[in-house]
Amino acid sequence: MTLTVHLFARARELAGSDAVAAELPADATVADLRRLLASRFPALAVLLERSAVAVNHDFAENDRVIAAGDEVAVIPPVSGG
């Protein structure tokens, strides 16, 4: 399946785009997505470890299976006051 992964804040800057296509097998998990993105965008690897991943507007754990058509976003941690 091909997913569009939306990237925000520093993740967008490091990848050079606000969205990327990710080709994953049908039974892929959030952890699989993290590994794929880290391999395609090495500058994102450390940030991905600390970032939240949302699937259909809900924060998802690494074992969450992603289905075709799901809306997926990588949300890096934010700081400030």
Buried (B, 14 or more C-beta within 10 A) or exposed (E): BEBEBBBBBBBBBBBEBEBBEBEBEEEBBBEBBBBBBBEEBEEBBEBBEEBEBBBEEEEBEEEBEBEEEBEBBBBBEEEEE
